[in-house]
Amino acid sequence: MTSAHLGLTNQPIPKSSYDHFNAIGSAITATTSIRLSLQWIFAPSPESNPNSPSPVTTIVGHYPIIKSL
């Protein structure tokens, strides 16, 4: 099947189509940003679930205590 069979041509896309797709892309980006920010704002706190795993803790440096004589 060739590109001609699929309705594809080498003709440039009209500017109005670019504007249409840019508007759709902007709306999708804005919607995704809103969803992510709402998930962050309304995320349940770890204290609300007593069975939730504890947060990860790390030790940056571990040095022995040296007492001078």
Sequence and secondary structure as in RCSB ss.txt:
>XXXX:A:sequence
MTSAHLGLTNQPIPKSSYDHFNAIGSAITATTSIRLSLQWIFAPSPESNPNSPSPVTTIVGHYPIIKSL
>XXXX:A:secstr
  TTTTT  S    HHHHHHHHHHHHHHHHHHHHHHHHHHHT   GGG TTS       S         
